[in-house]
Amino acid sequence: MNGRAGASPRAGATALHVDWTRCRGRGLCTELLAERLDRDEWGFPIARDGGRTRDVPLAPSDVAAAQDAVAMCPVQALRLVSTSAG
C-alpha cells in the first residue's frame, strides 16, 4: 500500500504517520484532528500528548478524520499505518 487516501487501516491499532520532510505546516490536519494533534512553534503537527513522534496513535473514533486528513493533505505528508500491539 502506498498510504494514499484510499488506504484503509488494518486490524489492530492505527497511527497517523507524519512525513516532516514533506510537511509545510499548513495545519489542515491539526484542524481535522484537534484532539490528537497540536502545532509546534513552526506550525508543524505534533502529538497533542507532547510526543514528537512521527506516528501519532489514533483512537478508533479518530480514524475517519485521519482518513480525511490524509486525503486532503496538499503535500501528501500523511498516511495511516498499523501499529502492532507488541
PDB file of N, CA, C and O in Angstrom:
ATOM      1  N   MET A   1       0.836  -1.186   0.000  1.00  0.00           N
ATOM      2  CA  MET A   1       0.000   0.000   0.000  1.00  0.00           C
ATOM      3  C   MET A   1       0.868   1.232   0.000  1.00  0.00           C
ATOM      4  O   MET A   1       1.970   1.230   0.549  1.00  0.00           O
ATOM      5  N   ASN A   2       0.378   2.270  -0.608  1.00  0.00           N
ATOM      6  CA  ASN A   2       1.180   3.471  -0.717  1.00  0.00           C
ATOM      7  C   ASN A   2       0.801   4.557   0.259  1.00  0.00           C
ATOM      8  O   ASN A   2       1.403   5.629   0.214  1.00  0.00           O
ATOM      9  N   GLY A   3      -0.197   4.339   1.172  1.00  0.00           N
ATOM     10  CA  GLY A   3      -0.543   5.332   2.150  1.00  0.00           C
ATOM     11  C   GLY A   3      -1.421   6.450   1.629  1.00  0.00           C
ATOM     12  O   GLY A   3      -1.653   7.431   2.335  1.00  0.00           O
ATOM     13  N   ARG A   4      -1.910   6.325   0.420  1.00  0.00           N
ATOM     14  CA  ARG A   4      -2.761   7.364  -0.155  1.00  0.00           C
ATOM     15  C   ARG A   4      -4.151   7.304   0.443  1.00  0.00           C
ATOM     16  O   ARG A   4      -4.441   6.443   1.275  1.00  0.00           O
ATOM     17  N   ALA A   5      -5.000   8.207   0.026  1.00  0.00           N
ATOM     18  CA  ALA A   5      -6.321   8.365   0.616  1.00  0.00           C
ATOM     19  C   ALA A   5      -7.144   7.090   0.612  1.00  0.00           C
ATOM     20  O   ALA A   5      -7.949   6.889   1.522  1.00  0.00           O
ATOM     21  N   GLY A   6      -6.976   6.236  -0.361  1.00  0.00           N
ATOM     22  CA  GLY A   6      -7.781   5.033  -0.437  1.00  0.00           C
ATOM     23  C   GLY A   6      -7.339   3.930   0.502  1.00  0.00           C
ATOM     24  O   GLY A   6      -8.024   2.915   0.625  1.00  0.00           O
ATOM     25  N   ALA A   7      -6.216   4.108   1.163  1.00  0.00           N
ATOM     26  CA  ALA A   7      -5.715   3.062   2.044  1.00  0.00           C
ATOM     27  C   ALA A   7      -6.577   2.962   3.291  1.00  0.00           C
ATOM     28  O   ALA A   7      -6.903   3.970   3.918  1.00  0.00           O
ATOM     29  N   SER A   8      -6.937   1.754   3.638  1.00  0.00           N
ATOM     30  CA  SER A   8      -7.733   1.515   4.841  1.00  0.00           C
ATOM     31  C   SER A   8      -6.822   1.065   5.956  1.00  0.00           C
ATOM     32  O   SER A   8      -5.842   0.360   5.716  1.00  0.00           O
ATOM     33  N   PRO A   9      -7.137   1.468   7.184  1.00  0.00           N
ATOM     34  CA  PRO A   9      -6.329   0.975   8.287  1.00  0.00           C
ATOM     35  C   PRO A   9      -6.528  -0.519   8.450  1.00  0.00           C
ATOM     36  O   PRO A   9      -7.629  -1.020   8.224  1.00  0.00           O
ATOM     37  N   ARG A  10      -5.501  -1.232   8.831  1.00  0.00           N
ATOM     38  CA  ARG A  10      -5.587  -2.675   9.039  1.00  0.00           C
ATOM     39  C   ARG A  10      -6.105  -2.951  10.441  1.00  0.00           C
ATOM     40  O   ARG A  10      -6.243  -2.044  11.262  1.00  0.00           O
ATOM     41  N   ALA A  11      -6.385  -4.203  10.693  1.00  0.00           N
ATOM     42  CA  ALA A  11      -6.841  -4.604  12.021  1.00  0.00           C
ATOM     43  C   ALA A  11      -5.776  -4.241  13.051  1.00  0.00           C
ATOM     44  O   ALA A  11      -4.582  -4.275  12.756  1.00  0.00           O
ATOM     45  N   GLY A  12      -6.202  -3.903  14.226  1.00  0.00           N
ATOM     46  CA  GLY A  12      -5.281  -3.508  15.280  1.00  0.00           C
ATOM     47  C   GLY A  12      -5.230  -1.999  15.413  1.00  0.00           C
ATOM     48  O   GLY A  12      -6.068  -1.285  14.863  1.00  0.00           O
ATOM     49  N   ALA A  13      -4.258  -1.532  16.135  1.00  0.00           N
ATOM     50  CA  ALA A  13      -4.121  -0.099  16.384  1.00  0.00           C
ATOM     51  C   ALA A  13      -3.667   0.616  15.118  1.00  0.00           C
ATOM     52  O   ALA A  13      -2.952   0.061  14.285  1.00  0.00           O
ATOM     53  N   THR A  14      -4.103   1.852  15.005  1.00  0.00           N
ATOM     54  CA  THR A  14      -3.765   2.671  13.850  1.00  0.00           C
ATOM     55  C   THR A  14      -3.117   3.964  14.327  1.00  0.00           C
ATOM     56  O   THR A  14      -3.484   4.515  15.364  1.00  0.00           O
ATOM     57  N   ALA A  15      -2.150   4.434  13.552  1.00  0.00           N
ATOM     58  CA  ALA A  15      -1.486   5.696  13.854  1.00  0.00           C
ATOM     59  C   ALA A  15      -1.444   6.541  12.589  1.00  0.00           C
ATOM     60  O   ALA A  15      -1.515   6.023  11.475  1.00  0.00           O
ATOM     61  N   LEU A  16      -1.328   7.837  12.781  1.00  0.00           N
ATOM     62  CA  LEU A  16      -1.148   8.771  11.677  1.00  0.00           C
ATOM     63  C   LEU A  16       0.341   9.064  11.570  1.00  0.00           C
ATOM     64  O   LEU A  16       0.938   9.617  12.494  1.00  0.00           O
ATOM     65  N   HIS A  17       0.934   8.698  10.455  1.00  0.00           N
ATOM     66  CA  HIS A  17       2.353   8.944  10.224  1.00  0.00           C
ATOM     67  C   HIS A  17       2.512  10.298   9.548  1.00  0.00           C
ATOM     68  O   HIS A  17       1.867  10.578   8.538  1.00  0.00           O
ATOM     69  N   VAL A  18       3.376  11.135  10.113  1.00  0.00           N
ATOM     70  CA  VAL A  18       3.653  12.460   9.560  1.00  0.00           C
ATOM     71  C   VAL A  18       5.053  12.445   8.948  1.00  0.00           C
ATOM     72  O   VAL A  18       6.037  12.187   9.641  1.00  0.00           O
ATOM     73  N   ASP A  19       5.133  12.721   7.658  1.00  0.00           N
ATOM     74  CA  ASP A  19       6.426  12.824   6.981  1.00  0.00           C
ATOM     75  C   ASP A  19       6.847  14.295   7.046  1.00  0.00           C
ATOM     76  O   ASP A  19       6.454  15.107   6.208  1.00  0.00           O
ATOM     77  N   TRP A  20       7.645  14.614   8.049  1.00  0.00           N
ATOM     78  CA  TRP A  20       8.031  16.003   8.253  1.00  0.00           C
ATOM     79  C   TRP A  20       8.899  16.548   7.128  1.00  0.00           C
ATOM     80  O   TRP A  20       9.016  17.766   6.996  1.00  0.00           O
ATOM     81  N   THR A  21       9.511  15.700   6.316  1.00  0.00           N
ATOM     82  CA  THR A  21      10.290  16.204   5.191  1.00  0.00           C
ATOM     83  C   THR A  21       9.387  16.742   4.088  1.00  0.00           C
ATOM     84  O   THR A  21       9.817  17.576   3.291  1.00  0.00           O
ATOM     85  N   ARG A  22       8.141  16.279   4.032  1.00  0.00           N
ATOM     86  CA  ARG A  22       7.177  16.780   3.043  1.00  0.00           C
ATOM     87  C   ARG A  22       6.307  17.906   3.602  1.00  0.00           C
ATOM     88  O   ARG A  22       5.902  18.810   2.871  1.00  0.00           O
ATOM     89  N   CYS A  23       6.027  17.840   4.904  1.00  0.00           N
ATOM     90  CA  CYS A  23       5.073  18.756   5.534  1.00  0.00           C
ATOM     91  C   CYS A  23       5.530  20.210   5.384  1.00  0.00           C
ATOM     92  O   CYS A  23       6.718  20.519   5.483  1.00  0.00           O
ATOM     93  N   ARG A  24       4.564  21.084   5.145  1.00  0.00           N
ATOM     94  CA  ARG A  24       4.831  22.519   5.038  1.00  0.00           C
ATOM     95  C   ARG A  24       4.125  23.301   6.150  1.00  0.00           C
ATOM     96  O   ARG A  24       4.115  24.531   6.136  1.00  0.00           O
ATOM     97  N   GLY A  25       3.536  22.585   7.112  1.00  0.00           N
ATOM     98  CA  GLY A  25       2.938  23.228   8.275  1.00  0.00           C
ATOM     99  C   GLY A  25       1.702  24.052   7.974  1.00  0.00           C
ATOM    100  O   GLY A  25       1.488  25.089   8.602  1.00  0.00           O
ATOM    101  N   ARG A  26       0.892  23.620   7.038  1.00  0.00           N
ATOM    102  CA  ARG A  26      -0.315  24.375   6.689  1.00  0.00           C
ATOM    103  C   ARG A  26      -1.429  24.223   7.708  1.00  0.00           C
ATOM    104  O   ARG A  26      -2.295  25.092   7.811  1.00  0.00           O
ATOM    105  N   GLY A  27      -1.421  23.124   8.467  1.00  0.00           N
ATOM    106  CA  GLY A  27      -2.307  22.974   9.605  1.00  0.00           C
ATOM    107  C   GLY A  27      -3.660  22.345   9.383  1.00  0.00           C
ATOM    108  O   GLY A  27      -4.439  22.238  10.331  1.00  0.00           O
ATOM    109  N   LEU A  28      -3.973  21.927   8.176  1.00  0.00           N
ATOM    110  CA  LEU A  28      -5.273  21.310   7.948  1.00  0.00           C
ATOM    111  C   LEU A  28      -5.448  20.072   8.817  1.00  0.00           C
ATOM    112  O   LEU A  28      -6.526  19.863   9.374  1.00  0.00           O
ATOM    113  N   CYS A  29      -4.427  19.259   8.942  1.00  0.00           N
ATOM    114  CA  CYS A  29      -4.529  18.044   9.754  1.00  0.00           C
ATOM    115  C   CYS A  29      -4.777  18.373  11.220  1.00  0.00           C
ATOM    116  O   CYS A  29      -5.502  17.648  11.901  1.00  0.00           O
ATOM    117  N   THR A  30      -4.192  19.444  11.708  1.00  0.00           N
ATOM    118  CA  THR A  30      -4.398  19.799  13.109  1.00  0.00           C
ATOM    119  C   THR A  30      -5.819  20.302  13.346  1.00  0.00           C
ATOM    120  O   THR A  30      -6.334  20.200  14.460  1.00  0.00           O
ATOM    121  N   GLU A  31      -6.444  20.834  12.330  1.00  0.00           N
ATOM    122  CA  GLU A  31      -7.847  21.242  12.453  1.00  0.00           C
ATOM    123  C   GLU A  31      -8.760  20.025  12.437  1.00  0.00           C
ATOM    124  O   GLU A  31      -9.725  19.966  13.199  1.00  0.00           O
ATOM    125  N   LEU A  32      -8.469  19.063  11.587  1.00  0.00           N
ATOM    126  CA  LEU A  32      -9.298  17.864  11.487  1.00  0.00           C
ATOM    127  C   LEU A  32      -9.121  16.927  12.681  1.00  0.00           C
ATOM    128  O   LEU A  32     -10.051  16.210  13.050  1.00  0.00           O
ATOM    129  N   LEU A  33      -7.953  16.929  13.275  1.00  0.00           N
ATOM    130  CA  LEU A  33      -7.642  16.032  14.397  1.00  0.00           C
ATOM    131  C   LEU A  33      -7.207  16.836  15.631  1.00  0.00           C
ATOM    132  O   LEU A  33      -6.177  16.551  16.242  1.00  0.00           O
ATOM    133  N   ALA A  34      -7.998  17.828  15.976  1.00  0.00           N
ATOM    134  CA  ALA A  34      -7.636  18.747  17.060  1.00  0.00           C
ATOM    135  C   ALA A  34      -7.438  18.049  18.405  1.00  0.00           C
ATOM    136  O   ALA A  34      -6.687  18.544  19.246  1.00  0.00           O
ATOM    137  N   GLU A  35      -8.091  16.920  18.622  1.00  0.00           N
ATOM    138  CA  GLU A  35      -7.919  16.218  19.897  1.00  0.00           C
ATOM    139  C   GLU A  35      -6.623  15.411  19.948  1.00  0.00           C
ATOM    140  O   GLU A  35      -6.171  15.042  21.031  1.00  0.00           O
ATOM    141  N   ARG A  36      -6.025  15.136  18.799  1.00  0.00           N
ATOM    142  CA  ARG A  36      -4.792  14.336  18.744  1.00  0.00           C
ATOM    143  C   ARG A  36      -3.567  15.149  18.354  1.00  0.00           C
ATOM    144  O   ARG A  36      -2.453  14.822  18.762  1.00  0.00           O
ATOM    145  N   LEU A  37      -3.759  16.219  17.560  1.00  0.00           N
ATOM    146  CA  LEU A  37      -2.622  16.979  17.039  1.00  0.00           C
ATOM    147  C   LEU A  37      -2.618  18.415  17.525  1.00  0.00           C
ATOM    148  O   LEU A  37      -3.666  19.034  17.706  1.00  0.00           O
ATOM    149  N   ASP A  38      -1.433  18.922  17.729  1.00  0.00           N
ATOM    150  CA  ASP A  38      -1.208  20.332  18.024  1.00  0.00           C
ATOM    151  C   ASP A  38      -0.170  20.805  17.006  1.00  0.00           C
ATOM    152  O   ASP A  38       0.314  20.014  16.197  1.00  0.00           O
ATOM    153  N   ARG A  39       0.167  22.082  17.049  1.00  0.00           N
ATOM    154  CA  ARG A  39       1.200  22.602  16.150  1.00  0.00           C
ATOM    155  C   ARG A  39       2.381  23.096  16.977  1.00  0.00           C
ATOM    156  O   ARG A  39       2.213  23.715  18.028  1.00  0.00           O
ATOM    157  N   ASP A  40       3.573  22.809  16.477  1.00  0.00           N
ATOM    158  CA  ASP A  40       4.753  23.316  17.177  1.00  0.00           C
ATOM    159  C   ASP A  40       4.954  24.793  16.826  1.00  0.00           C
ATOM    160  O   ASP A  40       4.137  25.387  16.123  1.00  0.00           O
ATOM    161  N   GLU A  41       6.026  25.366  17.312  1.00  0.00           N
ATOM    162  CA  GLU A  41       6.261  26.803  17.102  1.00  0.00           C
ATOM    163  C   GLU A  41       6.446  27.190  15.636  1.00  0.00           C
ATOM    164  O   GLU A  41       6.356  28.370  15.300  1.00  0.00           O
ATOM    165  N   TRP A  42       6.702  26.219  14.759  1.00  0.00           N
ATOM    166  CA  TRP A  42       6.858  26.481  13.327  1.00  0.00           C
ATOM    167  C   TRP A  42       5.625  26.086  12.524  1.00  0.00           C
ATOM    168  O   TRP A  42       5.593  26.243  11.303  1.00  0.00           O
ATOM    169  N   GLY A  43       4.616  25.575  13.215  1.00  0.00           N
ATOM    170  CA  GLY A  43       3.371  25.207  12.549  1.00  0.00           C
ATOM    171  C   GLY A  43       3.258  23.746  12.152  1.00  0.00           C
ATOM    172  O   GLY A  43       2.256  23.348  11.558  1.00  0.00           O
ATOM    173  N   PHE A  44       4.264  22.938  12.466  1.00  0.00           N
ATOM    174  CA  PHE A  44       4.235  21.531  12.093  1.00  0.00           C
ATOM    175  C   PHE A  44       3.410  20.721  13.085  1.00  0.00           C
ATOM    176  O   PHE A  44       3.393  21.037  14.274  1.00  0.00           O
ATOM    177  N   PRO A  45       2.722  19.676  12.613  1.00  0.00           N
ATOM    178  CA  PRO A  45       1.886  18.876  13.504  1.00  0.00           C
ATOM    179  C   PRO A  45       2.719  18.018  14.451  1.00  0.00           C
ATOM    180  O   PRO A  45       3.694  17.377  14.056  1.00  0.00           O
ATOM    181  N   ILE A  46       2.300  18.029  15.712  1.00  0.00           N
ATOM    182  CA  ILE A  46       2.913  17.177  16.722  1.00  0.00           C
ATOM    183  C   ILE A  46       1.791  16.547  17.540  1.00  0.00           C
ATOM    184  O   ILE A  46       0.678  17.071  17.585  1.00  0.00           O
ATOM    185  N   ALA A  47       2.081  15.442  18.174  1.00  0.00           N
ATOM    186  CA  ALA A  47       1.083  14.785  19.009  1.00  0.00           C
ATOM    187  C   ALA A  47       0.698  15.707  20.159  1.00  0.00           C
ATOM    188  O   ALA A  47       1.559  16.307  20.802  1.00  0.00           O
ATOM    189  N   ARG A  48      -0.583  15.811  20.407  1.00  0.00           N
ATOM    190  CA  ARG A  48      -1.078  16.681  21.474  1.00  0.00           C
ATOM    191  C   ARG A  48      -0.550  16.239  22.834  1.00  0.00           C
ATOM    192  O   ARG A  48      -0.437  17.058  23.747  1.00  0.00           O
ATOM    193  N   ASP A  49      -0.228  14.966  22.981  1.00  0.00           N
ATOM    194  CA  ASP A  49       0.280  14.474  24.264  1.00  0.00           C
ATOM    195  C   ASP A  49       1.719  14.911  24.527  1.00  0.00           C
ATOM    196  O   ASP A  49       2.308  14.528  25.538  1.00  0.00           O
ATOM    197  N   GLY A  50       2.283  15.708  23.628  1.00  0.00           N
ATOM    198  CA  GLY A  50       3.620  16.245  23.824  1.00  0.00           C
ATOM    199  C   GLY A  50       4.725  15.454  23.162  1.00  0.00           C
ATOM    200  O   GLY A  50       5.867  15.909  23.115  1.00  0.00           O
ATOM    201  N   GLY A  51       4.408  14.277  22.649  1.00  0.00           N
ATOM    202  CA  GLY A  51       5.421  13.470  21.991  1.00  0.00           C
ATOM    203  C   GLY A  51       5.784  14.027  20.623  1.00  0.00           C
ATOM    204  O   GLY A  51       4.913  14.463  19.871  1.00  0.00           O
ATOM    205  N   ARG A  52       7.049  14.012  20.312  1.00  0.00           N
ATOM    206  CA  ARG A  52       7.490  14.464  18.991  1.00  0.00           C
ATOM    207  C   ARG A  52       7.778  13.253  18.115  1.00  0.00           C
ATOM    208  O   ARG A  52       8.858  13.106  17.542  1.00  0.00           O
ATOM    209  N   THR A  53       6.785  12.406  18.037  1.00  0.00           N
ATOM    210  CA  THR A  53       6.906  11.185  17.253  1.00  0.00           C
ATOM    211  C   THR A  53       6.297  11.387  15.876  1.00  0.00           C
ATOM    212  O   THR A  53       5.392  12.205  15.714  1.00  0.00           O
ATOM    213  N   ARG A  54       6.775  10.662  14.899  1.00  0.00           N
ATOM    214  CA  ARG A  54       6.208  10.727  13.551  1.00  0.00           C
ATOM    215  C   ARG A  54       4.907   9.958  13.461  1.00  0.00           C
ATOM    216  O   ARG A  54       4.100  10.220  12.569  1.00  0.00           O
ATOM    217  N   ASP A  55       4.682   9.012  14.365  1.00  0.00           N
ATOM    218  CA  ASP A  55       3.476   8.186  14.349  1.00  0.00           C
ATOM    219  C   ASP A  55       2.605   8.540  15.549  1.00  0.00           C
ATOM    220  O   ASP A  55       2.923   8.197  16.688  1.00  0.00           O
ATOM    221  N   VAL A  56       1.510   9.225  15.276  1.00  0.00           N
ATOM    222  CA  VAL A  56       0.598   9.686  16.315  1.00  0.00           C
ATOM    223  C   VAL A  56      -0.496   8.636  16.491  1.00  0.00           C
ATOM    224  O   VAL A  56      -1.262   8.389  15.559  1.00  0.00           O
ATOM    225  N   PRO A  57      -0.585   8.010  17.672  1.00  0.00           N
ATOM    226  CA  PRO A  57      -1.609   6.990  17.897  1.00  0.00           C
ATOM    227  C   PRO A  57      -3.010   7.577  17.764  1.00  0.00           C
ATOM    228  O   PRO A  57      -3.268   8.707  18.180  1.00  0.00           O
ATOM    229  N   LEU A  58      -3.908   6.792  17.177  1.00  0.00           N
ATOM    230  CA  LEU A  58      -5.288   7.231  16.970  1.00  0.00           C
ATOM    231  C   LEU A  58      -6.249   6.330  17.739  1.00  0.00           C
ATOM    232  O   LEU A  58      -6.049   5.119  17.829  1.00  0.00           O
ATOM    233  N   ALA A  59      -7.283   6.937  18.284  1.00  0.00           N
ATOM    234  CA  ALA A  59      -8.389   6.168  18.840  1.00  0.00           C
ATOM    235  C   ALA A  59      -9.250   5.723  17.661  1.00  0.00           C
ATOM    236  O   ALA A  59      -9.237   6.373  16.616  1.00  0.00           O
ATOM    237  N   PRO A  60      -9.995   4.632  17.805  1.00  0.00           N
ATOM    238  CA  PRO A  60     -10.868   4.201  16.705  1.00  0.00           C
ATOM    239  C   PRO A  60     -11.804   5.309  16.216  1.00  0.00           C
ATOM    240  O   PRO A  60     -12.128   5.375  15.030  1.00  0.00           O
ATOM    241  N   SER A  61     -12.231   6.169  17.126  1.00  0.00           N
ATOM    242  CA  SER A  61     -13.126   7.265  16.740  1.00  0.00           C
ATOM    243  C   SER A  61     -12.425   8.352  15.927  1.00  0.00           C
ATOM    244  O   SER A  61     -13.094   9.207  15.347  1.00  0.00           O
ATOM    245  N   ASP A  62     -11.088   8.338  15.873  1.00  0.00           N
ATOM    246  CA  ASP A  62     -10.318   9.335  15.115  1.00  0.00           C
ATOM    247  C   ASP A  62      -9.999   8.900  13.693  1.00  0.00           C
ATOM    248  O   ASP A  62      -9.554   9.714  12.884  1.00  0.00           O
ATOM    249  N   VAL A  63     -10.218   7.627  13.376  1.00  0.00           N
ATOM    250  CA  VAL A  63      -9.756   7.090  12.092  1.00  0.00           C
ATOM    251  C   VAL A  63     -10.420   7.780  10.902  1.00  0.00           C
ATOM    252  O   VAL A  63      -9.741   8.065   9.915  1.00  0.00           O
ATOM    253  N   ALA A  64     -11.715   8.056  10.961  1.00  0.00           N
ATOM    254  CA  ALA A  64     -12.391   8.716   9.829  1.00  0.00           C
ATOM    255  C   ALA A  64     -11.808  10.107   9.586  1.00  0.00           C
ATOM    256  O   ALA A  64     -11.562  10.479   8.438  1.00  0.00           O
ATOM    257  N   ALA A  65     -11.584  10.879  10.648  1.00  0.00           N
ATOM    258  CA  ALA A  65     -10.991  12.213  10.496  1.00  0.00           C
ATOM    259  C   ALA A  65      -9.562  12.103   9.976  1.00  0.00           C
ATOM    260  O   ALA A  65      -9.123  12.937   9.184  1.00  0.00           O
ATOM    261  N   ALA A  66      -8.836  11.079  10.419  1.00  0.00           N
ATOM    262  CA  ALA A  66      -7.472  10.878   9.941  1.00  0.00           C
ATOM    263  C   ALA A  66      -7.459  10.525   8.455  1.00  0.00           C
ATOM    264  O   ALA A  66      -6.590  10.985   7.714  1.00  0.00           O
ATOM    265  N   GLN A  67      -8.416   9.716   8.020  1.00  0.00           N
ATOM    266  CA  GLN A  67      -8.519   9.400   6.590  1.00  0.00           C
ATOM    267  C   GLN A  67      -8.785  10.668   5.790  1.00  0.00           C
ATOM    268  O   GLN A  67      -8.227  10.841   4.706  1.00  0.00           O
ATOM    269  N   ASP A  68      -9.629  11.559   6.309  1.00  0.00           N
ATOM    270  CA  ASP A  68      -9.874  12.844   5.641  1.00  0.00           C
ATOM    271  C   ASP A  68      -8.599  13.670   5.579  1.00  0.00           C
ATOM    272  O   ASP A  68      -8.297  14.275   4.550  1.00  0.00           O
ATOM    273  N   ALA A  69      -7.851  13.698   6.675  1.00  0.00           N
ATOM    274  CA  ALA A  69      -6.603  14.464   6.699  1.00  0.00           C
ATOM    275  C   ALA A  69      -5.612  13.929   5.673  1.00  0.00           C
ATOM    276  O   ALA A  69      -4.956  14.707   4.980  1.00  0.00           O
ATOM    277  N   VAL A  70      -5.498  12.612   5.571  1.00  0.00           N
ATOM    278  CA  VAL A  70      -4.608  12.002   4.572  1.00  0.00           C
ATOM    279  C   VAL A  70      -5.047  12.407   3.169  1.00  0.00           C
ATOM    280  O   VAL A  70      -4.220  12.784   2.339  1.00  0.00           O
ATOM    281  N   ALA A  71      -6.347  12.329   2.909  1.00  0.00           N
ATOM    282  CA  ALA A  71      -6.866  12.646   1.576  1.00  0.00           C
ATOM    283  C   ALA A  71      -6.697  14.125   1.219  1.00  0.00           C
ATOM    284  O   ALA A  71      -6.502  14.465   0.052  1.00  0.00           O
ATOM    285  N   MET A  72      -6.773  14.988   2.211  1.00  0.00           N
ATOM    286  CA  MET A  72      -6.749  16.430   1.940  1.00  0.00           C
ATOM    287  C   MET A  72      -5.380  17.087   2.076  1.00  0.00           C
ATOM    288  O   MET A  72      -5.222  18.255   1.721  1.00  0.00           O
ATOM    289  N   CYS A  73      -4.395  16.361   2.580  1.00  0.00           N
ATOM    290  CA  CYS A  73      -3.078  16.970   2.756  1.00  0.00           C
ATOM    291  C   CYS A  73      -2.539  17.421   1.396  1.00  0.00           C
ATOM    292  O   CYS A  73      -2.359  16.596   0.501  1.00  0.00           O
ATOM    293  N   PRO A  74      -2.281  18.718   1.233  1.00  0.00           N
ATOM    294  CA  PRO A  74      -1.863  19.215  -0.083  1.00  0.00           C
ATOM    295  C   PRO A  74      -0.480  18.750  -0.531  1.00  0.00           C
ATOM    296  O   PRO A  74      -0.158  18.835  -1.716  1.00  0.00           O
ATOM    297  N   VAL A  75       0.337  18.261   0.393  1.00  0.00           N
ATOM    298  CA  VAL A  75       1.683  17.809   0.023  1.00  0.00           C
ATOM    299  C   VAL A  75       1.899  16.322   0.298  1.00  0.00           C
ATOM    300  O   VAL A  75       3.033  15.842   0.291  1.00  0.00           O
ATOM    301  N   GLN A  76       0.807  15.597   0.540  1.00  0.00           N
ATOM    302  CA  GLN A  76       0.852  14.148   0.766  1.00  0.00           C
ATOM    303  C   GLN A  76       1.865  13.764   1.843  1.00  0.00           C
ATOM    304  O   GLN A  76       2.661  12.842   1.663  1.00  0.00           O
ATOM    305  N   ALA A  77       1.824  14.485   2.965  1.00  0.00           N
ATOM    306  CA  ALA A  77       2.759  14.248   4.053  1.00  0.00           C
ATOM    307  C   ALA A  77       2.204  13.312   5.125  1.00  0.00           C
ATOM    308  O   ALA A  77       2.863  13.064   6.134  1.00  0.00           O
ATOM    309  N   LEU A  78       0.994  12.791   4.910  1.00  0.00           N
ATOM    310  CA  LEU A  78       0.351  11.955   5.917  1.00  0.00           C
ATOM    311  C   LEU A  78      -0.004  10.598   5.340  1.00  0.00           C
ATOM    312  O   LEU A  78      -0.278  10.459   4.148  1.00  0.00           O
ATOM    313  N   ARG A  79       0.006   9.592   6.219  1.00  0.00           N
ATOM    314  CA  ARG A  79      -0.507   8.280   5.852  1.00  0.00           C
ATOM    315  C   ARG A  79      -0.916   7.541   7.125  1.00  0.00           C
ATOM    316  O   ARG A  79      -0.412   7.831   8.210  1.00  0.00           O
ATOM    317  N   LEU A  80      -1.814   6.604   6.985  1.00  0.00           N
ATOM    318  CA  LEU A  80      -2.219   5.779   8.104  1.00  0.00           C
ATOM    319  C   LEU A  80      -1.345   4.538   8.130  1.00  0.00           C
ATOM    320  O   LEU A  80      -1.063   3.940   7.092  1.00  0.00           O
ATOM    321  N   VAL A  81      -0.921   4.158   9.325  1.00  0.00           N
ATOM    322  CA  VAL A  81      -0.087   2.973   9.499  1.00  0.00           C
ATOM    323  C   VAL A  81      -0.658   2.130  10.625  1.00  0.00           C
ATOM    324  O   VAL A  81      -1.249   2.648  11.572  1.00  0.00           O
ATOM    325  N   SER A  82      -0.472   0.832  10.506  1.00  0.00           N
ATOM    326  CA  SER A  82      -0.861  -0.086  11.577  1.00  0.00           C
ATOM    327  C   SER A  82       0.283  -0.181  12.570  1.00  0.00           C
ATOM    328  O   SER A  82       1.458  -0.183  12.203  1.00  0.00           O
ATOM    329  N   THR A  83      -0.088  -0.258  13.815  1.00  0.00           N
ATOM    330  CA  THR A  83       0.909  -0.459  14.854  1.00  0.00           C
ATOM    331  C   THR A  83       0.634  -1.800  15.495  1.00  0.00           C
ATOM    332  O   THR A  83      -0.523  -2.183  15.669  1.00  0.00           O
ATOM    333  N   SER A  84       1.662  -2.502  15.841  1.00  0.00           N
ATOM    334  CA  SER A  84       1.475  -3.812  16.469  1.00  0.00           C
ATOM    335  C   SER A  84       1.341  -3.640  17.958  1.00  0.00           C
ATOM    336  O   SER A  84       1.914  -2.724  18.549  1.00  0.00           O
ATOM    337  N   ALA A  85       0.588  -4.518  18.554  1.00  0.00           N
ATOM    338  CA  ALA A  85       0.361  -4.469  19.994  1.00  0.00           C
ATOM    339  C   ALA A  85       1.588  -4.920  20.769  1.00  0.00           C
ATOM    340  O   ALA A  85       1.622  -4.779  21.992  1.00  0.00           O
ATOM    341  N   GLY A  86       2.561  -5.438  20.116  1.00  0.00           N
ATOM    342  CA  GLY A  86       3.768  -5.811  20.839  1.00  0.00           C
ATOM    343  C   GLY A  86       4.410  -6.943  20.207  1.00  0.00           C
ATOM    344  O   GLY A  86       5.449  -7.405  20.677  1.00  0.00           O
TER     345      GLY A  86
END
